[in-house]
């Protein structure tokens, strides 16, 4: 192999190695800042076939329905705790701040925060869903048996 080809090969290998290192570092940085979406059932029972449960300290988003009668407010501060559920298990959400206007018991919400105990999420943000008409087909099928949720009719008569 002549020296010129050897030099080109060296530069190509250095370039490929550098791009590989940069890609690896970017993927590592992104994996640390991704907030995965879970349902309460997936947090308590584990997700999918692997039944891998999220770890305490993991950042995540959790979506579900606020359980009737579970909202507790601290009268001196803006601290609120409430339970959310999807089809069975419940998890507790702790939040300090002003809740959205559409927040109420029986309403669908998404809470973003950090898991502080296996079934307790300390939320940094709570979003109330304004439109209950759309629901993923799998979740709608599971929730048909729950009293306060009818996927085909989001509100009871006279309730808005």
Order of alpha helices (4+ residues) and beta strands (2+ residues): alpha-beta-alpha-beta-beta-beta-beta-beta-beta-alpha
